[in-house]
Amino acid sequence: MSGDGGLAEARALLFVPGARADRFDRAVAAVAAAAGRRAMVVVDLEDAVAPGEKEAARDAVDGWLGRGNRAVVRINGAGTPWFADDLALVVGRGCPVMLPKAADPAVPEEIVRRTGGRSAVLALVETAEGVEGASALARAAGVARLAFGNVDLSTELGVDAADAEALRYARSRVVLASAAAGRPGPVDGVTTDLGDEAALRADAREGRRLGFTAKLCLHPRQLGPVVEEFGPAERELEWARRVLAAAPTGTELTVVDGKMVDRPVWERARRLIASVD
């Protein structure tokens, strides 16, 4: 696992409500069974917890982490009454952080400073302001990766969260910001229809086509399909193996399947093979 707690490699991130301590271990077991190291648990102290339950949920998460468990913690956003106490939890545990409503790069930089660099930040871009500031966010110290919050953003824009066309521009902005900053491909938003695997897979394929390399999940049953869709297909791996066989060092100019292979094509093939290691 990398120094960012595994955020860079994850293909699926599973939310579990911070107020449901009875589900924490079950979520970890589901991740291990369905996806292994390609998935992570996100314990949610923000949207999944009512205002009157914030303190109890925070205490439950703190106790669970204190017993040696590991997870990403979605804290409440800067400017909320709960941010300071959530940040104190993060400082004490040094866990990876999902920062909601991310827009100001000073906030993840504060988290990194307060935790001494122990807590990598997954910056959740889910507002129009966040989309406009995605480039600065991606470059902020401590931000390991960007994520896309389709539900909150669609509400702000007045569009359907399930409408891929309506949010395509915003998604592409997040992908481009990540690439320009040298960050891993970002994490796409949720599919809210928990019983429709075909819709889930279609959403995942659309996200991958745009350049996302992972997806947020709302239910354990979504983990397997998401990890599968964001991994390379066998036909892609076969192509990559042919490219690397024809150009072992990446300096050779050759042709594979009737198409020219130069350094960028070789690099894509190398990354595909590396993604299954």
Long-range contacts (C-beta under 8 A, 24 or more apart in sequence): 1-37, 3-120, 4-96, 4-120, 4-144, 4-145, 5-40, 5-70, 5-72, 5-95, 5-96, 5-120, 5-144, 6-37, 6-40, 6-96, 7-40, 7-72, 7-96, 7-120, 7-122, 7-144, 7-145, 7-184, 8-144, 8-145, 8-184, 9-37, 9-38, 9-184, 10-38, 10-39, 10-40, 10-187, 10-214, 11-35, 11-38, 11-39, 11-213, 11-214, 11-215, 11-226, 11-227, 11-230, 11-231, 12-38, 12-39, 12-40, 12-214, 12-215, 12-216, 12-217, 12-222, 12-223, 12-226, 12-227, 12-230, 13-39, 13-40, 13-41, 13-42, 13-72, 13-122, 13-147, 13-187, 13-214, 13-215, 13-216, 13-217, 14-39, 14-40, 14-41, 14-42, 14-217, 14-218, 14-219, 14-220, 14-222, 14-223, 15-42, 15-44, 15-48, 15-74, 15-190, 15-216, 15-217, 15-218, 16-41, 16-42, 16-43, 16-44, 16-48, 17-44, 17-48, 17-49, 17-57, 18-43, 18-44, 18-45, 18-48, 18-49, 18-57, 18-58, 18-60, 18-61, 18-73, 18-74, 19-48, 19-49, 19-50, 19-53, 19-56, 19-57, 19-60, 20-48, 21-60, 21-61, 21-64, 24-61, 24-64, 24-69, 24-71, 25-69, 26-220, 27-71, 27-220, 28-69, 28-71, 30-220, 30-223, 31-220, 31-223, 34-220, 34-223, 34-224, 34-227, 35-223, 35-224, 35-227, 38-227, 38-231, 39-217, 39-223, 39-227, 40-71, 40-72, 40-96, 41-71, 41-72, 42-71, 42-72, 42-73, 42-74, 42-98, 42-216, 43-71, 43-72, 43-73, 43-74, 44-74, 45-73, 45-74, 45-75, 45-76, 45-82, 45-86, 46-74, 46-75, 46-76, 46-77, 46-100, 47-74, 47-100, 54-82, 55-85, 58-82, 58-85, 58-86, 58-89, 61-89, 62-89, 62-92, 62-93, 65-89, 65-93, 65-95, 66-93, 70-95, 71-95, 71-96, 72-96, 72-97, 72-98, 72-122, 73-97, 73-98, 74-98, 74-100, 74-124, 75-99, 75-100, 76-100, 77-101, 78-104, 78-107, 87-111, 87-114, 90-114, 90-115, 90-119, 91-115, 91-119, 94-118, 94-119, 95-119, 96-120, 96-121, 96-122, 96-144, 97-121, 97-122, 98-122, 98-124, 98-147, 99-123, 99-124, 100-124, 100-126, 100-149, 101-126, 101-127, 101-130, 101-152, 102-126, 102-130, 102-137, 102-146, 103-127, 103-129, 103-130, 103-133, 103-137, 104-133, 105-133, 105-136, 105-137, 105-139, 105-140, 105-143, 106-140, 108-137, 108-140, 108-141, 108-142, 108-143, 109-140, 109-141, 109-142, 111-142, 112-141, 112-142, 117-142, 120-144, 122-146, 122-147, 122-187, 123-147, 124-148, 124-149, 125-149, 125-153, 125-174, 125-186, 126-150, 126-151, 126-152, 126-153, 126-189, 127-152, 127-153, 127-156, 128-153, 128-156, 128-157, 131-170, 131-173, 131-174, 134-173, 134-174, 134-177, 134-178, 135-177, 135-180, 135-181, 137-177, 138-177, 138-178, 138-180, 138-181, 138-183, 139-181, 143-183, 144-183, 144-184, 145-178, 145-183, 145-184, 145-186, 145-187, 146-174, 146-177, 146-178, 146-183, 146-186, 146-187, 147-186, 147-187, 147-188, 147-189, 147-216, 148-174, 148-186, 148-187, 148-188, 148-189, 148-212, 149-189, 150-188, 150-189, 150-190, 151-189, 151-190, 151-192, 161-189, 161-192, 162-191, 162-192, 162-193, 162-199, 164-203, 164-206, 168-210, 171-207, 171-210, 171-212, 172-210, 172-211, 175-210, 175-211, 175-212, 176-211, 178-211, 179-211, 184-213, 185-211, 185-212, 185-213, 185-214, 186-211, 186-212, 186-213, 186-214, 187-212, 187-213, 187-214, 187-215, 187-216, 188-212, 188-214, 188-215, 188-216, 189-215, 189-216, 190-215, 190-216, 190-217, 190-218, 191-215, 191-218, 191-222, 192-218, 194-218, 194-219, 194-221, 194-222, 197-221, 197-225, 200-225, 200-226, 201-225, 201-229, 204-229, 204-230, 205-229, 231-275, 231-276, 232-272, 232-275, 232-276, 236-272, 237-272, 237-273, 237-276, 239-269, 239-272, 240-268, 240-269, 240-270, 240-272, 240-273, 241-269, 241-273, 243-269, 244-269, 244-270, 244-273
